[in-house]
Amino acid sequence: MPVTRHVRREGRTSYNPLALPSLPSIPSFFSFSSSNKPDPQSSSAASIAPSATSSTTLTPSFSSFFSSSSTTTLNHASSPPPPLPHPFSTSSSTTTTEAGHSTSTTPFFLRRSKTARRVDDFVQRGLDSSRLLQDICESMDLEAVQIVASSCVLLFDTVQTVRTNRTQTRMLLERVHQIVRALINLCGDARSRSVGLAPGMAMAIERLTETLTGLHTLLQTHASAPLLSRILKSAGMKDELAQCDDELGAALALFEVKTDLLTHVALGSAVKRAKERHEELVRALRAKGFGAGGGG
């Protein structure tokens, strides 16, 4: 009996339900280990008898002990473990942005900054305005303004290739965009009145065409130059851009004056029409007998 207790205690402590596949294999395992042939060099067969007795005692007691308590444990151990997340997976749980970490899959050297995206939006707006001016000039047969619109389209297409003095170039193109919008207003007003542009606008448009052509040539030449040449001629280009800025500013001031005059004329005519309608309404009310007792 002491041997049986010792073996039961040893079997209980050494048993691991997670390591064994199922309960039916437990008795076969112990019976296989206890039915080994005895060593012929052993002293006597009597020394093997206690181990055989202990094995017959252990097998039923071991299975009966774990038959009721290990069912839940084995069922829980037989379920497969949850899959590990893939390090390069793009699931919804890994797309959350954390502080100090970027979840973008675009390489760093291909990412565009916010300033570059703003420049792209600005260039797209300039292209849309210039093409709209082209359509208006084609419908009104304004050849001089159509040349200006074509030059503006070329400018907005070329600005993407400029690598130095980008801030100054963007400021110049902002002026060009304002000039294009002013010309759209002038052409739209002339079209609504079925007349052409004012005679004094021809010289200003011709001067603007020369400025835009020179600016486009400057940007294209600088963009196609080698890197070292661009770096060495950066100061000279800055001076030339400043000169173009002055000429564009003068043209913009002239077109803004014309636009303001048109705005004042339009507002004056609107006020005049409103005043005439008010007087007609007052006369109609007096003819109906309203307001006669008020002294006129």
ABEGO torsion letter per residue (X at the ends): XAAAAAAAAAAAAABBAAABABAAAAAAAAAAAAABBBBAABABAAAAAAAAAAAAAAAAAAAAAAAAAAAAAAAAAABBBBBBBBAABABAAAABBBBGBBABABBAAABBBAAAAAAAAAAAAAAAAAAAAAAAAAAAGBAAAAAAAAAAAAAAAAAAABABGAAAAAAAAAAAAAAAAAAAAAAAAAAAAGBBBBAAAAAAAAAAAAAAAAAAAAAAAAAABBAAAAAAAAAAAAAAAAAAAAAAAAAAAAAAAAAAAAAAAAAAAAAAAAAAAAAAAAAAAAAAGBGAAAGX
